[in-house]
């Protein structure tokens, strides 16, 4: 873990606050040097579960295939495309790794947007040369934001309730899920937890639940109890990875040392245990 976050020019808290889902871009091509640096950021990440993530920066104009997003994204032809093996925690690692690149792009005043459903998966999988044991769950468009954001941006953000954040007491707990964590009792981890609250998530579900234990912060995924929602629960593993990225980067900037570790903890009801941040 880098305690000074050298890839960022601005404080990570400012970068996280500045990040927003951008769907309208101004059409200016992304500089190749910048594109290469974004991919380098992802390749240098050591994911908590050690997943091998394949990633490419794809320009749809360079392909004969129709790499479309069904009209959701306008003004950019550049996409971060990645694939991971079909394994239990691969999507957690994917969210963790790619969010660092999203924040890096934000720090460069670039726009991005996590897309999990509104793109032609078959065509992108073909360009990615997807293997039999891999999945391609998301793509991320990247580019220079349009001066006048389209009505689509406003509409999608309104429908998703992107500005709405769950109350602190609904997300963070003390020792067990029966006791909400008081903000003052989070002490030096108040800011990292606040940055978790600002993490993006599919349909703004904010599925992360965190328990403060004696020497760790234990991350759980609140799953839907609807048996038809297995695919959505899997996608929310990406959200947990994104939240972990925010938590670690902010902790690092504050000089709070620790590491990710899978402890001998059990899932509880619809809350699936994922991993813990063990403090030094």
N, C-alpha and C positions, 0 to 999 in steps of 0.2 A: 504494500500500500504506500503510495506517495503522499507524504504528509503535507506537501505544499502544492499539490495539484498543478504541476508545471505546464500542462497543456492549455490551461485557461488563463486568459489575460485579466478577466474580471473576477471578483469574488464569486464563488460558486452559488452563494445564496442569491446574488443578483442575476446570475445566469438562469437559475431555476425559475425565479419570478418572471423573467423576461420570456421564457419559452411559452409558445402557444401553438396550437394546431393551425397550420397555414395551408389553405387549399387553392389560393390564387397567387400566381407568380407573374413576374413582368416579362418573361420570355428571354431574358439575357442568359446565354449559355454559361454553365458553371466552368470556371477556370480549371484546367486539368490538374494543376498543382494542388489546388484546394481539394478537388475530388480525391486525389491520391492520399492526401493527408487525413481525410475523413476515414478512408479504409484502413490506413495505418493505425489510427486510434483504436479501431475495433480489433485489429489483429494483435495489438499489444496488450489487450485486456486479458487478465487471468480470471476466467469465470469461476465462481465458487464451487460448482460441481464438475468442473473440468471438461465441459462439453466441447467437442470439435465443431466450431461454427464456420461454415463456408460463406464468404461474403463477396459480392461483386458490386461495382458501381456501373449501372447499365444506362446507356442513352438509347431511348426508344427509337430515335431517328436513325440509329446505326443498324437497326434490325428490319428484316423484311416482314416480320411478324407484327400482328396488331397488339401492341403492349398497352392496352387501354385500362382506364379507371372508371368507365361508365359515366364520364362527364363530371366526376367529383373533383378531379384535379385539373386545373387549367394553367397554362403558361410555363410549364417546365417539362422537359423530356428526360430528366435525370432521376434515377431511383437507386436507393440502397436496397439490394435484394440479397437475401440470405437464406440458407437452409441449415437444418439441424437433424441429427439422427432421431428416430422414433424412440425416445427414452423418457423416463419419468420426469426428470428435472431439466431436460434440454430447453424447454420454453422459459424456465426461470432464468437460465444462463443467457438466453437470447435477449430477453428484456433488459437484463443487467448490462450486457455488453453494448447493445445498440443504443441504449439511452445515453451512454457516455458519448457516443458519436453525435447524437441529437443535441446534447448540451454543448458539445464542441462546435457544432454548426451554428447553434444559437449565439455562442460567444463571437462568432465571425459575422454576425448579423445576417445569417441565412435563415430561411424558413424551412420547416419540416412538418410532416404529419404522419402519424402511425395509421396505416391502412390494413385492416384485417379481413375485409370482406369485399370491398368495392373495387376489385381489380380482376383482370382475366388471369386466373391462377395457372391455367393450362399453358398459356403462351409464355408467361414469365418462367414457369417450370422448365419449358423447353429451352429458353435462352440460358437458364441456370444449369442445364444438363443435370436435372434432378435425378438422384439415385433411388433405387427401389426402397432402401431403408431410411430415406429422408423425407422430411416435410418442408413445405415452403408456406408458413402461416401468415407472414406479413411482408409488406414492402413499405419503404419510406421515401416519398418524393422529397427532393431537396432543391432549393434554388433561391433566387432573390425575390423577396415579396413584392407584390403589386402595391403601388401607392394607394389605390382604391380597392380595398378588399371587396370581393363580390358578395352579393346577397346570399349566395350559397354558404359562405363562411359563417355569416351571422345566423342563418337559419339552422345549420347543423349544430352550431354551438348552443343555440337556444333549445333545440330538441334534446340534446344530450345533457343539458343543464351543466355545461362545463365549468361555469363560475361557481356552482354550488358545491360546497364542501361539507362533508359530514362533521358533526360535532366531535371535538376532541374526545369526549367521554364515550363515544361510540366506536372509537378506533383503538384507543390505548388503555391498557389495563395494568393493575398492580397485583402481582403474584398469581391471580386467577381471573377468569372472565366475569366473576361476580363483583369485582371491585374496580371501578373506573380509576385510571391513573390521574391524580390531580396534577395540573400543570406545574405547580411549584415543586412537586416531588420528582419531576423528571430531571431537575437540577441541570447539569451541564449538557444533557441530551435534549433539552427543550427545543433548540433550533434544529437539530437533525430530524426530530419528529415532526416539527412544523414543515420542513421541506418534504417529508413523506406525504403530508396532507396535500401538497401542491402537485404531486405526481399525476401524470395523465393515466387514464385507464379506459378500457373498452366500455362504451356507453356510460362513462363516468360512474361506474359501480363502486369504485374505491374499495376493493375486496380485501385489502390488507387489515389484519388485526394483530396487534403487537402487545405482548405481555412483558412487563419489566420484572425480571427475577433478581435474585441476589447479586448475580455477577454477569447477567446477560439480558439481551433484548430478544425475545423469541417471536419469530415471524410466522403467522398463520394465514392461510387463505380461507376466507369465508365463502363456502360453496353454496350454490343454489340447491335446494332440496328437491327440485323438480328433476325427475330421472331423465327427462328429455334434454337436460341442459349440460350433459357431459362435455360436449364440444365447447360450450361457453366457459365451463369451469377450467378446461384446459387452456383456453385463450387467456383466462385471468391469471394463469401462472406467469405470463409475460408481464402483467401488471405488477405482480409481486417482485419480479426482477427489476423493474423500473424503480419501484419504491426502495429496494435494497441499494440501488445505485445512488439515489438521492441521499439516503441515510449515510452510506459510507463516504461519499465525496465530501459531504458537509462535516462529518465527524473528523475526517482527515484534515480539512482546512482549519478546524478548531483545535487540532493537536490531540484528539481523543483516540487513543490507540486501541485496537482490537482486531479480531479476525472472525471470519465466517466458519461455523462448525455445525454439523448435524449432531445434535445431542439426543440422548435417549428419552425423548418426549413423545407423548401420544397425542393423536388428533382427538378433538373433543366435539361431539355432536357433528355439526356441519362445518366445523373449523379444522382444516387440515394443516398439521404442523409441516413447515417447510424447512426452516433453518434458524440458527441463532447467531446474533452478534455477541461474541464473548469479549468482555472488556478485560484489558490488562490492568 
